[in-house]
Amino acid sequence: MDADDPRALAEFERLLPRLKDELNVNAEPASPKDFMPVPEGVLDRSRFVRSYGQMAVYHYDYRSLVLSKIARSSERDLADVELLIREGVVGWEAVEHAWDEVKRSESGWLRQTPTEVAGRMESMRQRLRAAGLPHLAS
């Protein structure tokens, strides 16, 4: 789907409720870039899931997803991050590398400041250590 094509976007919005039910997933109309800057090449690292007719579904770059969840820091988001790290879906080192890149961005900080997110990153490191994942949260 080309998100810049209004017809494709309208089709996606029409199909989204059915896809959410069929896949039994939570889908929110939010992008990680709605919360903070994202690393270069973010779309290139998005993983293909499958096609539904003419629509291809991808998982957004997990590093960026994790950073945005840490930036929001709801309990559900933090639990999601812990699960993604624990299950090896994304490595903490990759998240730290992405954070090193985006924290220097001068624009894109729409909801939090880099200082606020840095504090939330530290809280996440502590949470991962407390969960017994110290080798992942150095």
GUPALO-32848 format. One record per atom (N, C-alpha, C): residue number from 1; chain; atom name; x, y, z. Coordinates in steps of 0.001 Angstrom, whole numbers, plus 500000, padded with zeros to 6 digits. Each point is the difference from the previous one (the first is absolute). Layout:
(NUM, "A", "CA", (X, Y, Z))
...
//
This chain:
(1, "A", "N", (500838, 498831, 500000))
(1, "A", "CA", (499162, 501169, 500000))
(1, "A", "C", (500883, 501231, 500000))
(2, "A", "N", (499663, 500943, 499190))
(2, "A", "CA", (500702, 501268, 499970))
(2, "A", "C", (499239, 500966, 500898))
(3, "A", "N", (500564, 500316, 501152))
(3, "A", "CA", (499320, 500864, 500968))
(3, "A", "C", (499811, 501410, 499477))
(4, "A", "N", (500675, 500362, 498913))
(4, "A", "CA", (499836, 501320, 499412))
(4, "A", "C", (498852, 500033, 498992))
(5, "A", "N", (499449, 498856, 499670))
(5, "A", "CA", (498891, 499908, 499055))
(5, "A", "C", (498691, 500052, 500792))
(6, "A", "N", (499216, 501075, 499855))
(6, "A", "CA", (498761, 500129, 500785))
(6, "A", "C", (499031, 498839, 499804))
(7, "A", "N", (499943, 499435, 498786))
(7, "A", "CA", (499096, 498858, 499763))
(7, "A", "C", (500479, 498766, 500759))
(8, "A", "N", (501302, 499773, 499986))
(8, "A", "CA", (500547, 498847, 500727))
(8, "A", "C", (499799, 500169, 501494))
(9, "A", "N", (500186, 501209, 500496))
(9, "A", "CA", (499807, 500254, 501428))
(9, "A", "C", (498537, 499807, 500386))
(10, "A", "N", (499074, 500466, 499167))
(10, "A", "CA", (498571, 499802, 500274))
(10, "A", "C", (499656, 498511, 500015))
(11, "A", "N", (500581, 499251, 499079))
(11, "A", "CA", (499765, 498545, 499953))
(11, "A", "C", (500533, 499330, 501265))
(12, "A", "N", (501187, 500411, 500420))
(12, "A", "CA", (500583, 499458, 501224))
(12, "A", "C", (499108, 500297, 501201))
(13, "A", "N", (499550, 501231, 500120))
(13, "A", "CA", (499132, 500372, 501123))
(13, "A", "C", (498703, 499207, 499985))
(14, "A", "N", (499505, 499693, 498818))
(14, "A", "CA", (498786, 499195, 499882))
(14, "A", "C", (500244, 498553, 500448))
(15, "A", "N", (501183, 499474, 499670))
(15, "A", "CA", (500314, 498606, 500319))
(15, "A", "C", (500537, 499793, 501412))
(16, "A", "N", (500503, 501043, 500621))
(16, "A", "CA", (500675, 499862, 501294))
(16, "A", "C", (499152, 499318, 501080))
(17, "A", "N", (498754, 500379, 500215))
(17, "A", "CA", (499231, 499307, 501049))
(17, "A", "C", (499910, 498491, 499774))
(18, "A", "N", (499797, 499579, 498749))
(18, "A", "CA", (499925, 498560, 499716))
(18, "A", "C", (501347, 499324, 500236))
(19, "A", "N", (501083, 500651, 499566))
(19, "A", "CA", (501333, 499426, 500198))
(19, "A", "C", (500327, 499869, 501483))
(20, "A", "N", (499643, 501009, 500781))
(20, "A", "CA", (500249, 499931, 501448))
(20, "A", "C", (499310, 498783, 500597))
(21, "A", "N", (498753, 499758, 499583))
(21, "A", "CA", (499250, 498854, 500519))
(21, "A", "C", (500592, 498682, 499519))
(22, "A", "N", (500314, 499915, 498707))
(22, "A", "CA", (500538, 498762, 499444))
(22, "A", "C", (501355, 499641, 500602))
(23, "A", "N", (500824, 501009, 500230))
(23, "A", "CA", (501346, 499758, 500527))
(23, "A", "C", (500050, 500023, 501521))
(24, "A", "N", (498894, 500426, 500611))
(24, "A", "CA", (499929, 500116, 501450))
(24, "A", "C", (501165, 500841, 500542))
(25, "A", "N", (500143, 501204, 499433))
(25, "A", "CA", (501065, 500911, 500403))
(25, "A", "C", (499431, 501366, 500339))
(26, "A", "N", (500781, 500738, 500765))
(26, "A", "CA", (499680, 501388, 500281))
(26, "A", "C", (500656, 500846, 498919))
(27, "A", "N", (499260, 500879, 499384))
(27, "A", "CA", (500558, 500892, 498990))
(27, "A", "C", (499556, 501419, 500317))
(28, "A", "N", (500966, 500875, 500111))
(28, "A", "CA", (499716, 501398, 500295))
(28, "A", "C", (500485, 500861, 498852))
(29, "A", "N", (499251, 501062, 499693))
(29, "A", "CA", (500445, 500895, 498923))
(29, "A", "C", (501087, 500946, 500493))
(30, "A", "N", (501117, 499439, 500347))
(30, "A", "CA", (501127, 500803, 500488))
(30, "A", "C", (501291, 499397, 499462))
(31, "A", "N", (500904, 500867, 499688))
(31, "A", "CA", (501304, 499585, 499521))
(31, "A", "C", (501038, 500411, 501036))
(32, "A", "N", (501074, 499237, 500146))
(32, "A", "CA", (501053, 500441, 500916))
(32, "A", "C", (500465, 501427, 499731))
(33, "A", "N", (499986, 500405, 498732))
(33, "A", "CA", (500440, 501366, 499698))
(33, "A", "C", (499015, 501049, 500516))
(34, "A", "N", (498810, 499563, 500460))
(34, "A", "CA", (499066, 500930, 500633))
(34, "A", "C", (500454, 500375, 501406))
(35, "A", "N", (500987, 499280, 500534))
(35, "A", "CA", (500444, 500220, 501370))
(35, "A", "C", (501391, 500606, 500085))
(36, "A", "N", (500834, 499651, 499035))
(36, "A", "CA", (501394, 500436, 500045))
(36, "A", "C", (500651, 499732, 498648))
(37, "A", "N", (501210, 500494, 499766))
(37, "A", "CA", (500678, 499681, 498733))
(37, "A", "C", (500246, 498494, 499882))
(38, "A", "N", (500149, 499537, 498780))
(38, "A", "CA", (500303, 498584, 499764))
(38, "A", "C", (501349, 499901, 499283))
(39, "A", "N", (500675, 498865, 500162))
(39, "A", "CA", (501312, 499821, 499344))
(39, "A", "C", (499882, 499985, 498475))
(40, "A", "N", (501098, 500276, 499342))
(40, "A", "CA", (500068, 499905, 498540))
(40, "A", "C", (499695, 498564, 499568))
(41, "A", "N", (499384, 499850, 498855))
(41, "A", "CA", (499758, 498678, 499428))
(41, "A", "C", (498939, 499197, 500715))
(42, "A", "N", (499139, 500671, 500744))
(42, "A", "CA", (499017, 499302, 500817))
(42, "A", "C", (499081, 499105, 499149))
(43, "A", "N", (499579, 500465, 498847))
(43, "A", "CA", (499104, 499187, 499180))
(43, "A", "C", (500727, 498814, 499372))
(44, "A", "N", (501284, 500147, 499744))
(44, "A", "CA", (500788, 498898, 499447))
(44, "A", "C", (500121, 498840, 500990))
(45, "A", "N", (499901, 500296, 501291))
(45, "A", "CA", (500120, 498960, 501021))
(45, "A", "C", (498642, 499439, 500434))
(46, "A", "N", (498925, 500481, 499395))
(46, "A", "CA", (498677, 499462, 500323))
(46, "A", "C", (499885, 498594, 499422))
(47, "A", "N", (499477, 499077, 500812))
(47, "A", "CA", (499945, 498590, 499604))
(47, "A", "C", (498662, 499651, 499359))
(48, "A", "N", (500075, 499343, 498855))
(48, "A", "CA", (498799, 499550, 499298))
(48, "A", "C", (499298, 498931, 500830))
(49, "A", "N", (498676, 500123, 500126))
(49, "A", "CA", (499199, 499010, 500720))
(49, "A", "C", (499292, 499102, 498995))
(50, "A", "N", (499128, 500587, 499199))
(50, "A", "CA", (499302, 499254, 498960))
(50, "A", "C", (499146, 500957, 499191))
(51, "A", "N", (499453, 499487, 498925))
(51, "A", "CA", (499115, 500794, 499157))
(51, "A", "C", (498561, 499571, 500226))
(52, "A", "N", (499126, 500981, 499894))
(52, "A", "CA", (498553, 499783, 500041))
(52, "A", "C", (499460, 500610, 498722))
(53, "A", "N", (499817, 499175, 498996))
(53, "A", "CA", (499611, 500543, 498700))
(53, "A", "C", (501127, 500868, 499477))
(54, "A", "N", (499686, 501241, 499704))
(54, "A", "CA", (501007, 500917, 499478))
(54, "A", "C", (500719, 500773, 501103))
(55, "A", "N", (499649, 499755, 501226))
(55, "A", "CA", (500627, 500726, 501104))
(55, "A", "C", (501076, 499144, 500661))
(56, "A", "N", (501210, 500550, 500083))
(56, "A", "CA", (501106, 499331, 500682))
(56, "A", "C", (500104, 500584, 501408))
(57, "A", "N", (500188, 499132, 500984))
(57, "A", "CA", (500083, 500427, 501398))
(57, "A", "C", (501435, 499798, 500486))
(58, "A", "N", (500526, 501016, 500654))
(58, "A", "CA", (501353, 499982, 500548))
(58, "A", "C", (499962, 500345, 501479))
(59, "A", "N", (500917, 499419, 500764))
(59, "A", "CA", (500251, 500470, 501356))
(59, "A", "C", (500914, 501201, 499876))
(60, "A", "N", (499634, 501081, 500638))
(60, "A", "CA", (500846, 501192, 499998))
(60, "A", "C", (501341, 499646, 500650))
(61, "A", "N", (501046, 500686, 499630))
(61, "A", "CA", (501329, 499783, 500579))
(61, "A", "C", (499890, 499871, 501520))
(62, "A", "N", (500385, 498842, 500522))
(62, "A", "CA", (499833, 499733, 501430))
(62, "A", "C", (500804, 500946, 500887))
(63, "A", "N", (501166, 500423, 499556))
(63, "A", "CA", (500798, 500929, 500811))
(63, "A", "C", (499224, 501286, 500233))
(64, "A", "N", (499413, 500524, 498927))
(64, "A", "CA", (499227, 501243, 500094))
(64, "A", "C", (498723, 499793, 500805))
(65, "A", "N", (499382, 498854, 499820))
(65, "A", "CA", (498803, 499679, 500762))
(65, "A", "C", (500304, 499985, 501496))
(66, "A", "N", (501091, 499334, 500376))
(66, "A", "CA", (500388, 499927, 501410))
(66, "A", "C", (500299, 501395, 500552))
(67, "A", "N", (500724, 500801, 499251))
(67, "A", "CA", (500295, 501357, 500470))
(67, "A", "C", (498728, 500813, 500207))
(68, "A", "N", (499044, 499882, 499100))
(68, "A", "CA", (498761, 500763, 500159))
(68, "A", "C", (499196, 499500, 501196))
(69, "A", "N", (500028, 498696, 500252))
(69, "A", "CA", (499298, 499465, 501168))
(69, "A", "C", (500661, 500473, 501291))
(70, "A", "N", (501318, 500063, 500004))
(70, "A", "CA", (500702, 500514, 501173))
(70, "A", "C", (499681, 501488, 500175))
(71, "A", "N", (499944, 500736, 498909))
(71, "A", "CA", (499673, 501428, 500082))
(71, "A", "C", (498608, 500210, 500593))
(72, "A", "N", (499032, 499188, 499592))
(72, "A", "CA", (498639, 500122, 500555))
(72, "A", "C", (499957, 499512, 501438))
(73, "A", "N", (500653, 498878, 500254))
(73, "A", "CA", (500143, 499427, 501343))
(73, "A", "C", (498708, 499648, 500725))
(74, "A", "N", (498958, 499609, 499272))
(74, "A", "CA", (498843, 499434, 500696))
(74, "A", "C", (500417, 498608, 500487))
(75, "A", "N", (499343, 499486, 500987))
(75, "A", "CA", (500363, 498678, 500518))
(75, "A", "C", (499891, 498946, 498899))
(76, "A", "N", (498966, 500086, 499177))
(76, "A", "CA", (499840, 499036, 498901))
(76, "A", "C", (501185, 500094, 499039))
(77, "A", "N", (500425, 501233, 499668))
(77, "A", "CA", (501142, 500178, 499109))
(77, "A", "C", (501273, 499417, 500597))
(78, "A", "N", (500231, 500249, 501278))
(78, "A", "CA", (501216, 499487, 500645))
(78, "A", "C", (499987, 498481, 500079))
(79, "A", "N", (498830, 499416, 500254))
(79, "A", "CA", (499888, 498539, 500009))
(79, "A", "C", (500267, 499448, 498596))
(80, "A", "N", (499515, 500707, 498971))
(80, "A", "CA", (500273, 499591, 498620))
(80, "A", "C", (501502, 500011, 499720))
(81, "A", "N", (500679, 501059, 500443))
(81, "A", "CA", (501448, 500103, 499784))
(81, "A", "C", (500713, 498842, 500678))
(82, "A", "N", (499646, 499746, 501240))
(82, "A", "CA", (500634, 498898, 500732))
(82, "A", "C", (499801, 498678, 499259))
(83, "A", "N", (498800, 499758, 499498))
(83, "A", "CA", (499718, 498762, 499267))
(83, "A", "C", (500806, 499928, 498695))
(84, "A", "N", (500050, 501090, 499259))
(84, "A", "CA", (500751, 500013, 498738))
(84, "A", "C", (501480, 499714, 500232))
(85, "A", "N", (500550, 500550, 501079))
(85, "A", "CA", (501410, 499765, 500327))
(85, "A", "C", (500192, 498556, 500485))
(86, "A", "N", (499153, 499580, 500926))
(86, "A", "CA", (500113, 498644, 500565))
(86, "A", "C", (499905, 498928, 498919))
(87, "A", "N", (499092, 500189, 499043))
(87, "A", "CA", (499783, 498999, 498946))
(87, "A", "C", (501005, 500121, 498851))
(88, "A", "N", (500867, 500987, 500055))
(88, "A", "CA", (501013, 500142, 498971))
(88, "A", "C", (499486, 500569, 498683))
(89, "A", "N", (498827, 500615, 500035))
(89, "A", "CA", (499453, 500602, 498781))
(89, "A", "C", (500883, 501165, 499565))
(90, "A", "N", (500517, 500720, 500978))
(90, "A", "CA", (500935, 501094, 499747))
(90, "A", "C", (501040, 499967, 501118))
(91, "A", "N", (501219, 500286, 499662))
(91, "A", "CA", (501056, 500003, 501002))
(91, "A", "C", (500133, 501357, 500671))
(92, "A", "N", (500293, 499994, 501293))
(92, "A", "CA", (500149, 501254, 500727))
(92, "A", "C", (501149, 500829, 499428))
(93, "A", "N", (501060, 499352, 499565))
(93, "A", "CA", (501120, 500730, 499416))
(93, "A", "C", (499553, 500783, 498769))
(94, "A", "N", (499119, 499417, 499184))
(94, "A", "CA", (499480, 500699, 498821))
(94, "A", "C", (499141, 501193, 500406))
(95, "A", "N", (499242, 499836, 501071))
(95, "A", "CA", (499182, 501111, 500512))
(95, "A", "C", (500905, 501130, 500485))
(96, "A", "N", (501049, 499644, 500738))
(96, "A", "CA", (500946, 501020, 500490))
(96, "A", "C", (500685, 500714, 498831))
(97, "A", "N", (500345, 499254, 498967))
(97, "A", "CA", (500628, 500604, 498823))
(97, "A", "C", (499034, 500994, 499338))
(98, "A", "N", (498741, 499605, 499858))
(98, "A", "CA", (498998, 500890, 499412))
(98, "A", "C", (499808, 501243, 500881))
(99, "A", "N", (499996, 499807, 501318))
(99, "A", "CA", (499865, 501124, 500919))
(99, "A", "C", (501180, 500968, 499839))
(100, "A", "N", (501199, 499460, 499882))
(100, "A", "CA", (501175, 500858, 499793))
(100, "A", "C", (499833, 500867, 498755))
(101, "A", "N", (499360, 499449, 498979))
(101, "A", "CA", (499784, 500760, 498767))
(101, "A", "C", (498921, 501069, 500170))
(102, "A", "N", (498850, 499623, 500548))
(102, "A", "CA", (498876, 500949, 500020))
(102, "A", "C", (500118, 501059, 501088))
(103, "A", "N", (500699, 499720, 501071))
(103, "A", "CA", (500054, 500985, 501088))
(103, "A", "C", (500712, 501283, 499582))
(104, "A", "N", (500776, 499937, 498945))
(104, "A", "CA", (500692, 501193, 499498))
(104, "A", "C", (499164, 500786, 498995))
(105, "A", "N", (498830, 499477, 499633))
(105, "A", "CA", (499145, 500682, 499024))
(105, "A", "C", (499504, 501325, 500561))
(106, "A", "N", (500054, 501007, 499165))
(106, "A", "CA", (499566, 501326, 500427))
(106, "A", "C", (498510, 500229, 499772))
(107, "A", "N", (499360, 499143, 499225))
(107, "A", "CA", (498568, 500156, 499745))
(107, "A", "C", (499300, 498665, 500203))
(108, "A", "N", (498685, 500054, 500034))
(108, "A", "CA", (499211, 498781, 500141))
(108, "A", "C", (499581, 499679, 501413))
(109, "A", "N", (500382, 500830, 500944))
(109, "A", "CA", (499645, 499771, 501407))
(109, "A", "C", (498648, 500652, 500263))
(110, "A", "N", (498933, 499303, 499600))
(110, "A", "CA", (498666, 500585, 500028))
(110, "A", "C", (499301, 499860, 501347))
(111, "A", "N", (500315, 498979, 500744))
(111, "A", "CA", (499283, 499759, 501263))
(111, "A", "C", (500903, 499976, 501222))
(112, "A", "N", (501258, 499638, 499829))
(112, "A", "CA", (500945, 499955, 501109))
(112, "A", "C", (501296, 500655, 499558))
(113, "A", "N", (500806, 500341, 500982))
(113, "A", "CA", (501324, 500525, 499694))
(113, "A", "C", (501007, 498855, 500039))
(114, "A", "N", (501164, 500187, 499387))
(114, "A", "CA", (501035, 498965, 500094))
(114, "A", "C", (500356, 499683, 501455))
(115, "A", "N", (500003, 501002, 500857))
(115, "A", "CA", (500320, 499781, 501414))
(115, "A", "C", (498956, 499107, 500671))
(116, "A", "N", (498724, 500232, 499685))
(116, "A", "CA", (498935, 499158, 500566))
(116, "A", "C", (500150, 498556, 499538))
(117, "A", "N", (500264, 499821, 498722))
(117, "A", "CA", (500137, 498630, 499469))
(117, "A", "C", (501258, 499341, 500558))
(118, "A", "N", (501068, 500766, 500188))
(118, "A", "CA", (501223, 499443, 500602))
(118, "A", "C", (499698, 499446, 501394))
(119, "A", "N", (499216, 500718, 500779))
(119, "A", "CA", (499608, 499509, 501324))
(119, "A", "C", (499166, 498741, 499910))
(120, "A", "N", (499128, 499931, 499020))
(120, "A", "CA", (499163, 498815, 499813))
(120, "A", "C", (500827, 498821, 499498))
(121, "A", "N", (501023, 500283, 499204))
(121, "A", "CA", (500917, 498937, 499575))
(121, "A", "C", (500698, 499403, 501218))
(122, "A", "N", (500465, 500848, 500893))
(122, "A", "CA", (500670, 499501, 501207))
(122, "A", "C", (499037, 499171, 500846))
(123, "A", "N", (498759, 500452, 500120))
(123, "A", "CA", (498998, 499225, 500740))
(123, "A", "C", (499778, 498635, 499350))
(124, "A", "N", (500021, 499962, 498675))
(124, "A", "CA", (499818, 498722, 499296))
(124, "A", "C", (501193, 499090, 500239))
(125, "A", "N", (501198, 500559, 499987))
(125, "A", "CA", (501189, 499188, 500305))
(125, "A", "C", (499864, 499362, 501381))
(126, "A", "N", (499565, 500784, 500968))
(126, "A", "CA", (499826, 499483, 501362))
(126, "A", "C", (498927, 498924, 500035))
(127, "A", "N", (498923, 500209, 499275))
(127, "A", "CA", (498923, 499001, 499957))
(127, "A", "C", (500507, 498693, 499393))
(128, "A", "N", (500793, 500092, 498932))
(128, "A", "CA", (500527, 498796, 499371))
(128, "A", "C", (500959, 499265, 500939))
(129, "A", "N", (500822, 500762, 500712))
(129, "A", "CA", (500898, 499367, 500994))
(129, "A", "C", (499188, 499287, 501077))
(130, "A", "N", (498959, 500670, 500487))
(130, "A", "CA", (499148, 499409, 501050))
(130, "A", "C", (499294, 498744, 499490))
(131, "A", "N", (499767, 499936, 498701))
(131, "A", "CA", (499350, 498830, 499406))
(131, "A", "C", (500988, 498881, 499710))
(132, "A", "N", (501254, 500230, 500386))
(132, "A", "CA", (501013, 498954, 499795))
(132, "A", "C", (500637, 500046, 498631))
(133, "A", "N", (499957, 501142, 499365))
(133, "A", "CA", (500590, 500125, 498677))
(133, "A", "C", (501171, 500991, 500018))
(134, "A", "N", (500904, 499885, 500961))
(134, "A", "CA", (501066, 500998, 500115))
(134, "A", "C", (500955, 500017, 498806))
(135, "A", "N", (500222, 498847, 499383))
(135, "A", "CA", (500918, 499967, 498855))
(135, "A", "C", (499422, 500739, 498789))
(136, "A", "N", (498675, 500240, 500037))
(136, "A", "CA", (499372, 500720, 498901))
(136, "A", "C", (499867, 501485, 500289))
(137, "A", "N", (500191, 500393, 501213))
(137, "A", "CA", (499743, 501396, 500380))
(137, "A", "C", (501214, 500642, 500621))
(138, "A", "N", (501133, 499845, 499356))
(138, "A", "CA", (501229, 500575, 500555))
(138, "A", "C", (500043, 501498, 499779))
//
